[in-house]
């Protein structure tokens, strides 16, 4: 391993060089004009006398601007109808996983929602309260009223500040592979290399706050890690014993990278469950807009199905197209999966991926959008509105900002077709249990 001192110095150099453009600090207004304090008549010097110095100048301190909160409180008269199109059992499973996460994350800091802070315990209590309401034998109308009475509701401001959220879907990939390289199985699935150094920015002060850089040391300097093209086309990691398995399809492997997890059916019929371990630190670049720009697909064909179809039919173009996305994912073997950002198995239809810098992990949420009605070939016959309770249990390289949410659709062919079709604008809400007088008293006692 490299010595700690070398890593710290090189990491700081790399951060200073790279972090600025990636995450700009909040813009502050220009300082107000300097105010010149007039000299009272009694203090004015006599004619002909010399002034010992300039008039006193008072410069007002700069005004601190708070960054806009991604969640705003919804007035009681504008609350949505809390209807759910899925079974209660699936929600129970998802809630239980978040509760396990909160039990482990009890010491983590609070989340900001509008002008209030929400603790881990508040989020935990919210999940328990909703579960109790939905498990009751009361009528749908009574449960609806209880939800409205029990929770404060906060809505995402979206990408446009007008609550518009883009919902997409993702799924667990299923590939065929081998533990040994053959003529058929020749595309490697790599585990993290020993020389890939992860730098957590929050350890370097408030300026950086959060995020992670991944690089490698060369000549005493931390530099960006190899890109996708360098790894796949130049084979720079070959021969280092990093291969977890080999698969037979480069296109399917690429999409497993974008999904972040998958199952590999080995030649003896056993399944190898793999999950996300580390990225190479390069920014994610969607190949769809790039293919449209290069004239590979038309404006109406920028969908998962059409992109995958083109790639399968033009294998000679894969290096140029796939290499456009420099981001590369390293995997690990897990007992079961897929594993989300809260280190729990995701629940199909209930787990969502959100930006962890903006929205709290594990939190109770509610979504409204449209979903497709698909035929056996995955063609959308129609679109219907739907809503359901979900939990924020994952993250993704392309899921950034208050206007992006990825819905985990499950595993297998149907999940892949649904995820590939889902790209709809909708609304996202977070629910927090209202504090009672007893809660306030307990909080005061703890302080």
WOZI-V358621 format. One record per backbone hydrogen bond with DSSP energy under -1.0 kcal/mol. CO is the residue of the C=O (numbers start at 1). NH is the residue of the N-H. If there is no record, write none. Layout:
{{CO & NH} {CO & NH}}
//
This chain:
{{3 & 7} {4 & 8} {5 & 9} {6 & 10} {7 & 11} {8 & 12} {9 & 13} {10 & 14} {11 & 15} {12 & 16} {13 & 17} {14 & 18} {15 & 19} {19 & 23} {35 & 58} {40 & 43} {41 & 44} {46 & 49} {56 & 37} {58 & 35} {70 & 157} {71 & 114} {72 & 155} {75 & 78} {81 & 83} {87 & 91} {88 & 92} {89 & 93} {90 & 94} {91 & 95} {92 & 96} {93 & 97} {94 & 98} {95 & 99} {96 & 100} {97 & 101} {98 & 102} {99 & 103} {100 & 104} {101 & 105} {105 & 108} {111 & 118} {113 & 116} {116 & 113} {118 & 111} {119 & 123} {120 & 124} {121 & 125} {122 & 126} {123 & 127} {124 & 128} {125 & 129} {126 & 130} {127 & 131} {128 & 132} {129 & 133} {130 & 134} {131 & 135} {139 & 143} {140 & 144} {141 & 145} {142 & 146} {143 & 147} {144 & 148} {145 & 149} {146 & 150} {147 & 151} {150 & 434} {152 & 432} {153 & 74} {154 & 430} {155 & 72} {157 & 163} {164 & 159} {165 & 426} {166 & 405} {167 & 424} {168 & 407} {170 & 409} {173 & 263} {175 & 265} {176 & 248} {178 & 246} {184 & 186} {185 & 182} {187 & 247} {189 & 244} {190 & 331} {193 & 196} {197 & 215} {199 & 213} {200 & 203} {201 & 204} {205 & 208} {205 & 209} {208 & 210} {211 & 201} {213 & 199} {214 & 225} {215 & 197} {216 & 223} {218 & 221} {221 & 218} {223 & 216} {227 & 231} {228 & 232} {229 & 233} {229 & 234} {230 & 236} {235 & 238} {237 & 240} {242 & 191} {245 & 189} {246 & 178} {247 & 187} {249 & 253} {250 & 254} {251 & 255} {252 & 256} {253 & 257} {254 & 258} {255 & 259} {256 & 260} {261 & 173} {262 & 274} {263 & 175} {264 & 272} {265 & 177} {266 & 269} {270 & 266} {272 & 264} {273 & 334} {274 & 262} {275 & 332} {278 & 330} {287 & 291} {288 & 292} {289 & 293} {290 & 294} {291 & 296} {292 & 295} {298 & 301} {301 & 303} {303 & 307} {304 & 308} {305 & 309} {306 & 310} {307 & 311} {308 & 312} {309 & 313} {310 & 314} {314 & 317} {315 & 318} {317 & 321} {318 & 322} {319 & 323} {322 & 325} {324 & 326} {328 & 280} {330 & 277} {330 & 278} {332 & 275} {338 & 346} {340 & 343} {344 & 340} {347 & 350} {347 & 351} {350 & 391} {351 & 408} {352 & 393} {352 & 394} {353 & 406} {355 & 358} {355 & 359} {360 & 363} {363 & 392} {364 & 431} {365 & 390} {366 & 429} {367 & 388} {368 & 427} {369 & 386} {371 & 384} {373 & 381} {375 & 378} {379 & 375} {382 & 373} {384 & 371} {386 & 369} {387 & 85} {388 & 367} {390 & 365} {391 & 352} {391 & 393} {392 & 362} {393 & 342} {394 & 354} {396 & 399} {398 & 400} {403 & 166} {405 & 168} {406 & 353} {407 & 170} {408 & 349} {410 & 172} {412 & 416} {413 & 417} {414 & 418} {415 & 419} {416 & 420} {417 & 421} {418 & 422} {424 & 167} {426 & 165} {427 & 368} {428 & 156} {429 & 366} {430 & 154} {432 & 152} {436 & 440} {437 & 441} {438 & 442} {439 & 443} {440 & 444} {441 & 445} {442 & 446} {443 & 447}}
//
